[in-house]
Amino acid sequence: MDHLKPEKLQIRFLNGSTSGGPTYPRCYTLTHSDTTGELFLTIGPVYDHEQMSGWYTRFMRDEVLAAWEMDEEEMALHVHVHVSGGLILGSAKWRDKIFRQHMPMVLEAFRYGDRELVTKHPELEQAPIIIHFHTPHPNYDRVETWGILRDYM
């Protein structure tokens, strides 16, 4: 498993969000550069569609989106990845393996990138993480619980 290298993470806040809040709505858009290994995290009240609009990202569909949602009585971090569908390079099996391999680092990036919010709201450390793997292939179209936020420090 790869671990997050904080020096490779660039964080940007959209209008309506700061490092301290608000907690809801709060969305995360994570993309990366295969060339430099840098990660680009945008935090805001909505997803950063501009960040996902580049031709490479639209072609690869390797962005990871996440948002805080109220599930029953508690907040949960819902994470979404596109395993296949549209103009995506690679088979569903291969992409599923890649997303799973890098998901712990992705979750570390969300937690590290929004550490001030987590410090301000320590109950988020216990929030469950729900991963949505999106694909038309039934073998890979899944929703899974990946522990709690505290697991990814």
Sine and cosine of phi, psi and omega as CSV:
sin_phi,cos_phi,sin_psi,cos_psi,sin_omega,cos_omega
0.00,0.00,0.72,-0.69,0.11,-0.99
-0.97,0.24,0.56,-0.83,0.11,-0.99
-0.95,-0.32,0.45,-0.89,0.00,-1.00
-0.90,0.43,0.71,-0.71,0.16,-0.99
-0.96,-0.29,0.98,-0.19,-0.10,-0.99
-0.81,0.58,-0.49,0.87,0.01,-1.00
-0.93,0.36,-0.26,0.96,0.02,-1.00
-0.99,-0.10,0.00,1.00,-0.05,-1.00
-0.98,-0.21,0.87,-0.49,0.09,-1.00
-0.97,-0.22,0.79,-0.62,-0.08,-1.00
-0.90,-0.45,0.70,-0.72,0.01,-1.00
-0.68,-0.74,0.64,-0.77,0.03,-1.00
-0.95,-0.32,0.74,-0.67,0.09,-1.00
-0.98,0.18,0.33,-0.94,0.09,-1.00
-0.81,0.58,0.70,-0.71,0.00,-1.00
0.99,-0.16,-0.09,1.00,0.05,-1.00
-0.71,-0.71,0.55,-0.84,0.12,-0.99
-0.74,-0.68,0.04,-1.00,0.00,-1.00
-0.89,0.45,-0.35,0.94,-0.03,-1.00
-0.98,-0.17,-0.11,0.99,0.00,-1.00
0.41,-0.91,-0.11,-0.99,-0.02,1.00
-0.97,0.26,0.27,-0.96,0.00,-1.00
-0.96,0.28,-0.57,0.82,-0.08,-1.00
-0.61,-0.79,0.77,-0.64,-0.06,1.00
-0.97,0.24,0.57,-0.82,0.01,-1.00
-0.56,-0.83,0.88,-0.47,-0.05,-1.00
-0.85,-0.52,0.49,-0.87,0.02,-1.00
-0.83,-0.55,0.72,-0.69,0.09,-1.00
-0.84,-0.54,0.88,-0.48,-0.03,-1.00
-0.85,-0.52,0.83,-0.56,0.13,-0.99
-0.80,-0.60,0.07,-1.00,-0.02,-1.00
-0.49,-0.87,0.23,-0.97,0.10,-1.00
-0.94,-0.34,0.86,-0.50,0.07,-1.00
-0.92,0.40,-0.45,0.90,-0.04,-1.00
-0.96,0.28,-0.75,0.66,-0.10,-0.99
-0.98,-0.18,-0.29,0.96,-0.07,-1.00
0.98,0.18,0.08,1.00,0.00,-1.00
-0.96,0.27,0.53,-0.85,0.09,-1.00
-0.94,-0.35,0.63,-0.78,-0.02,-1.00
-0.85,-0.53,0.94,-0.34,-0.05,-1.00
-0.93,-0.36,0.83,-0.56,0.11,-0.99
-0.92,-0.39,0.73,-0.68,0.00,-1.00
-0.89,-0.46,0.76,-0.65,-0.02,-1.00
-0.21,-0.98,-0.01,-1.00,0.03,-1.00
-0.97,0.25,-0.21,0.98,0.04,-1.00
-0.64,-0.77,0.23,-0.97,0.09,-1.00
-0.94,0.35,0.47,-0.88,-0.01,-1.00
-1.00,0.01,1.00,0.02,-0.04,-1.00
-0.92,0.40,-0.48,0.88,0.05,-1.00
-0.89,0.45,-0.64,0.76,0.00,-1.00
-0.89,0.45,-0.49,0.87,-0.02,-1.00
-1.00,-0.06,0.03,1.00,-0.14,-0.99
-1.00,0.04,-0.14,0.99,0.02,-1.00
-0.90,0.43,0.48,-0.88,-0.06,-1.00
-0.86,0.51,-0.63,0.77,-0.05,-1.00
-0.91,0.42,-0.73,0.69,0.00,-1.00
-0.91,0.42,-0.66,0.75,0.03,-1.00
-0.90,0.44,-0.59,0.81,0.00,-1.00
-0.96,0.29,-0.73,0.68,-0.08,-1.00
-0.98,0.18,-0.53,0.85,-0.08,-1.00
0.78,0.63,0.74,0.68,0.00,-1.00
-0.96,-0.27,0.25,0.97,0.10,-0.99
-0.94,0.35,0.41,-0.91,0.10,-1.00
-0.84,-0.54,0.79,-0.61,0.00,-1.00
-0.92,-0.39,0.58,-0.82,0.04,-1.00
-0.52,-0.85,0.42,-0.91,0.04,-1.00
-0.42,-0.91,0.53,-0.85,0.13,-0.99
-0.98,0.20,0.75,-0.67,0.05,-1.00
-0.71,-0.71,0.51,-0.86,0.06,-1.00
-1.00,0.09,0.89,-0.46,0.07,-1.00
-0.93,-0.36,0.91,-0.41,-0.06,-1.00
0.81,0.58,-0.95,-0.30,-0.08,-1.00
-0.96,-0.29,0.03,1.00,-0.10,-0.99
-0.69,-0.72,0.38,-0.93,0.10,-0.99
-0.97,0.23,0.57,-0.83,0.08,-1.00
-0.68,-0.74,0.56,-0.83,0.07,-1.00
-1.00,-0.07,0.91,-0.41,0.02,-1.00
-0.99,-0.15,0.82,-0.57,-0.07,-1.00
-0.91,-0.42,0.68,-0.73,-0.05,-1.00
-0.82,-0.58,0.75,-0.66,0.09,-1.00
-0.74,-0.68,0.53,-0.85,0.02,-1.00
-0.99,-0.15,0.98,-0.22,0.00,-1.00
-0.96,0.27,-0.60,0.80,0.09,-1.00
-0.25,-0.97,0.23,-0.97,-0.04,-1.00
0.87,-0.49,0.61,-0.80,-0.02,-1.00
0.96,0.27,-0.47,-0.88,-0.03,-1.00
-1.00,0.00,0.93,0.37,-0.06,-1.00
-0.95,-0.30,0.72,-0.70,0.04,-1.00
-1.00,0.06,0.76,-0.64,0.07,-1.00
0.98,-0.22,0.46,-0.89,0.00,-1.00
-0.96,0.27,0.34,-0.94,0.03,-1.00
-0.87,0.50,-0.65,0.76,-0.01,-1.00
-0.88,0.48,-0.73,0.69,-0.01,-1.00
-0.91,0.42,-0.72,0.69,-0.02,-1.00
-0.91,0.41,-0.63,0.78,0.05,-1.00
-0.86,0.51,-0.71,0.71,0.01,-1.00
-0.88,0.47,-0.69,0.73,-0.01,-1.00
-0.90,0.43,-0.74,0.68,0.02,-1.00
-0.86,0.51,-0.69,0.73,0.00,-1.00
-0.91,0.42,-0.62,0.79,0.00,-1.00
-0.90,0.43,-0.64,0.76,-0.08,-1.00
-1.00,-0.09,-0.14,0.99,-0.08,-1.00
-0.85,0.53,-0.66,0.75,0.04,-1.00
-0.85,0.53,-0.64,0.77,0.04,-1.00
-0.92,0.39,-0.62,0.78,0.03,-1.00
-0.88,0.48,-0.70,0.71,0.00,-1.00
-0.92,0.40,-0.59,0.80,0.12,-0.99
-0.87,0.49,-0.66,0.75,-0.01,-1.00
-0.90,0.45,-0.68,0.74,0.04,-1.00
-0.88,0.48,-0.74,0.68,-0.04,-1.00
-0.92,0.40,-0.73,0.68,-0.01,-1.00
-0.91,0.42,-0.69,0.72,-0.03,-1.00
-0.89,0.45,-0.47,0.88,-0.01,-1.00
-0.90,-0.44,0.54,0.84,-0.08,-1.00
-0.88,0.47,-0.54,0.84,0.02,-1.00
-0.92,0.40,-0.63,0.78,0.06,-1.00
-0.90,0.43,-0.68,0.73,-0.01,-1.00
-0.91,0.42,-0.61,0.79,0.05,-1.00
-0.91,0.42,-0.65,0.76,0.00,-1.00
-0.94,0.34,-0.50,0.87,-0.02,-1.00
-0.80,-0.60,0.97,0.25,-0.10,-0.99
-0.88,0.48,-0.31,0.95,0.05,-1.00
-0.89,0.45,-0.36,0.93,0.03,-1.00
-0.92,0.40,-0.40,0.92,0.04,-1.00
-0.85,0.53,-0.51,0.86,-0.04,-1.00
-1.00,-0.06,0.05,1.00,-0.05,-1.00
-0.94,0.34,0.72,-0.69,0.07,-1.00
-0.94,0.35,0.48,-0.88,0.05,-1.00
-0.93,-0.36,0.85,-0.53,-0.03,-1.00
-0.92,-0.39,0.88,-0.48,-0.02,-1.00
-0.98,-0.20,0.79,-0.62,0.05,-1.00
-0.95,-0.30,0.93,-0.38,0.06,-1.00
-1.00,-0.10,0.93,-0.36,-0.09,-1.00
-0.99,-0.15,0.81,-0.59,0.06,-1.00
-0.20,-0.98,0.47,-0.88,0.12,-0.99
-0.97,0.25,-0.14,0.99,0.00,-1.00
-0.99,0.11,0.91,-0.42,-0.10,-1.00
-0.87,0.50,-0.45,0.89,0.01,-1.00
-0.93,0.36,-0.37,0.93,-0.09,-1.00
-0.87,-0.49,-0.14,0.99,0.02,-1.00
-0.99,0.13,0.99,-0.17,-0.15,-0.99
-0.64,-0.77,0.33,-0.94,0.19,-0.98
-0.81,-0.58,0.82,-0.57,-0.08,-1.00
-0.73,-0.69,0.52,-0.85,0.13,-0.99
-1.00,-0.05,0.77,-0.63,-0.04,-1.00
-0.90,-0.43,0.71,0.70,0.05,-1.00
0.99,0.15,-0.47,-0.88,-0.01,-1.00
-0.85,-0.52,0.26,-0.96,-0.08,-1.00
-0.84,0.54,-0.62,0.79,-0.03,-1.00
-0.85,0.52,-0.42,0.91,-0.01,-1.00
-0.91,0.41,-0.25,0.97,-0.13,-0.99
-0.88,-0.47,0.87,0.49,0.01,-1.00
-0.98,-0.17,0.00,0.00,0.00,0.00
